[in-house]
Amino acid sequence: MHQSSRVLRAFGLTGRTVRLIDTPGFDDTTRTDTEVLKMIAVALSQMYEDGHKLSGIIYMQRISDFRMTGISRRNFHLFRKLCGEDTLKNVVIVTNMWGEVNAERGLAREDELASDPMFFKPALEKGAKMMRHDNTYHSAVTVMLQLIPNTPAPLLLQTELVEQDMDIAETAVGAELARDIEEQRQKYCEELGELQQEMQEAFRAGDSETTEELQTVQEETKAKVATIEKQKKSFYGTFATWLPLLLLGGDSCSRRGGLTCGAAPARTLAVTFTVAVTFSWERSLPTPPQQPELRGYDIRRCMTTDT
């Protein structure tokens, strides 16, 4: 996935000037999910405060993925929490990569995605639409034309942050992500307890090779717990404290260092999401500063759930 965020050049369509936006996603390999959500939140709230609403949201799903993994379902669930149920009527779920499957298998997969309540059926029942993109200009324009008649509306995350002045972690998508993070932490803590017991048994049995192997796994698991705890620590706090760090404005930018510096007015037609829920903006947003490294480790910390 391309790591920079960008706004595509504005273009004309049926007499209107439109702009597509693309962003980093929740499965980003260089940023944590909390960092990605903060970047998305800052960008969307800036946009809403400047008086711009989205006419539509495109969620991309590879038809070549023959099963919806737990991560994929989670990401779409986060996407729904971010949009809000009332905005799903402006969502278009676009399947692509049709050239990588035969017609029979692609149609079967499409039907499964649309009819299974574990996948897209609930969103479609709320007014979302499902379309295909076959990597042609015609199909791309067809998707765009589907969004043109929409009434622009704010996403739930935008109203929560701007109108209700919520902390990011208090929003619907933020709270859901926080629960996911805590579940991951508890899982790794349970693994640490099991590893500790196995190491003791191997040590008593005089099996030094197994003991060393388990110790290596234990250190790796401790590192995962430490990373999650850093995510939790940095996730909670006032939203306003992130604005100076993430919105590095220039002299020609709109107030608060807006993300549309030097751009002519244009209607924002859609934000595009990949299967990993990706946005994109006009300029790259810097990775937030890292928290200090945790030193030492106490297994008892796994027993708490404080935020």
N, C-alpha and C positions, 0 to 999 in steps of 0.2 A: 504494500500500500504506500502511496506517495505520502511522505510525512508532512509536507507543508500544506497549509490551508490556503484556499484561493477562491476568489469570485471570478467566474468566467466572464469574458468580455460581453457587455450588453449587446443584444441583437434585437432586430425587429421581427415581429410575428403578428400577422393579421392586424397590422396598424398599431401595434403596441410595442413599447420598448420593455424588454424583459431581461432578467439576469438569473443565472443559475449559480448556486452556492454548493461547495463540497467541503467536508471537514475530516479531521482524524477520528477514528472509531474506537469503540470500547475494547476491541481486540488489538489495539496498537501495541507494537512490540517494544517501543521505546518510552512509552508513558503509561502510568497507572490509570485505571479506570476513573479514579477520583480526579486526577489531573485533567483527563479528557473532559469529564463532566464540567469541571470548573471553566475550562476554555469555552465549551459550548454555551454555558450559562452566561458568561461575560459577553460573548458575542451576541447572543439572542436578546439579552436585556438591553444592551447598547442599541441594537436595532429597534427594539420596541420603544425605548425612550425617545428615539429620534423620529418616532411617528410612522415607522414602516411595519407593515404586517405581511405575512406570507400568504400568497394565493394558493399554494399547494406544497405538499411534501412528497418526495419520491423515495420509496424504500426499495432498494435493489436486492433481488434474491436470485442466486444462481440456480437454474433448473437442473444443472449438472450435479448438484449436491443431492445424492439419492436418499439421504435421510436428514432430518432436522435434528442436529445434535443438541445436547443440553445447553451448550453455550449459545447456539443460534436462537433457541427458544427464549433464553434469558435475555439476550440482546433485543429481541423483538418486544419482549415484555417491558424492558426499560424504555424502549422507543414509545410504546403506548403510554407509559407513565409520563414521559416527557411531553407528548402531544396533548394528552387529555382526551377523554372519550368524545367530547363535543367537537373536537377538531379532526376526528378520524374521517369525516365526510370529505375533507380536502386532501386525504392521503391516497396515493396511487402506489400499489405494490407492483413493481415491474420485474418480471422474470427475464433473465438474459442467459447467455451461453447456450442457446438452443442448437448451435452448430456442433456441440459436443455430445449430443444424445440423438438417438434415432427418434422418429416421430411418435411411435407407439409408447416408448418409455417416457418421453417428455410429456405427452398428454396425460399419462397415468400419474406422473409426479405432480403435474399442475392440478389435477383433480383432487389429489390427496391434500395438497397445500390449502386448497380452497374449501374443502369439505370437512377437514379434521378440526375439532374444537381445540386441539393442542397447538395448532398452527395459526392460519390466518382467518378461519371462519368467524370468530367473534368480531374481528375488526371489520370484515366485510359486512357483517350484519349491522354494524354501526354506521355504514355508509361508505367505507373505503372501497376502492375499486382495484381490480387486478388486470394487468395488461402485459403484453409480451413486447420485448425489444429484440429484434433479430439482427442487430448490428447494422441496420440500414438507416439512411437519412429519413426515409419515409416513416419508419416505425418510431424514430425519435420525435419527429414532428407530431405524429399522432398522439404520443404521450403528452407533449406540450399543449396541444389543442384541448386535451381533456381538462387541463388546469385553467385555461383562459376564463371560462365562465364562472369560476369559483368566486365566492365572496371572501376577500382576505380576512383572516381571523388570527388572533394571537394564540400561541400555544399555551398550554397550562403552565409550563415552566416560566414563560414570560410574565404571566399575570401573577404568579406566586412571588417572583423575585421583585417585580417593579411595583405592582399595585398593593400586594400584601406585605412587601418588604421582608420576605423570609430569608433566613440563612439557606445556603444551597443544600445543606444536609437536612433541612426541615421540609424541603419540597417533596412531592410525591416520588419523583425519580430518585432524589437524593436519599430519602428514607429507605427506598427499596434497595439501592446500592449499598447503603450502610448495613442492611440486614444480610446481604450477600457476603459482605466483607467479614462480618462477625461469624457467619456460618463457616467460612473458610478458616478463620482463626481457630474456632473450636475444633474443626476437623484436624488441623495440624497439631493442636495441643493434645488431642486424643492419640494421635500417632506418636507423639513424643513419649507419652506415658507407656505405650506398648513397646516402643523401642528400648526404653530404659529397662523394662522388665526382661526383654529378650537379651539385652547386653549382660544383665546380671546372671542370667541362666548360662549364657555362653562362657562368662568369666569363671563361674563355679565349676563348669565342665572342663575348664582348661583349654577351651577352643579359642586361641588367640586370633586366628585368621577371621573367624566369624565376628569376634568382638570388634576388631578393627573395621570390618566392613559396616557393621551396625553403627559404629561411632561416626563414620563418614556420613551415613544417611542421617544420623541424628543432627550433625552440624548443618547439613543442607536444610533440614526441616526447621531448625532453629532460625536459620536465615530467612526462611519464608515467613515465619511468625513475626520476626522483627520487621520485615518489609510491610506486612499487613498492619502492624501496630503504628508504623510511621504513616501509612495511609490514613488510618483513623485519626491520628493526632493532627494531621494537616487538613483533614476534611472539615472538621468542626471549627467554627469561628465566623465572624461577621463577613458577609459577602463583600462589603465595601473595601475591606483590607486588601482584596486581590486586584481591584481595579487599577491602581497605579503600577502593579507588577505586570499585568497582562495586556493592558491597553497602552502601549508605548506610542503616544501620538506624536505627530509632527506639526510644524507651524501651519500647514494648510488643512489639518484635520478638523472635523467638527468637534463639538465640545466633548470633553473627556476622552480625547484621542480616538475619535470614531474610526471604524474600520472601512469607511468609504472615502478615504482621502483622495481628493482630486478627481473623483468620479462624477460624471454627469448624472442628473436625476434619472432614475430608471425604476420601473416597477419590478419588485422582487417576485418573480413568478414561482420559484420553488427552491426548496432546500433538498439536496439529494442525499439519500442514505444508502450505504451499501448494506449487505447482510450484517456487517459489523456495526451498523448504525453510524455512518460517517456523515459529517457536515463538511463544508469548506468555505473559507473566507478569503478576502482580498489580500491579506497579508499573513505571513506566518506568525503565530503566537508563540512566544518563547516558553520553554519548559520552566515551570515555577521552580524557585530555589529549593534545593534539597534540604531536608531536615537533618540535624546533626546525627551522626551515626550512633546507634545504641551500643553501649559498652557493657559487656557482661551479660549474663542471662540467668534468670531465676524461673524455674519451671512453675513456681507458684503463681506467677503472673498470668498464666494460662487459665487460672481459675476465676479470674475477674472478667467482667464484661463492661467495665466503666468506659464511658466515652468522654 
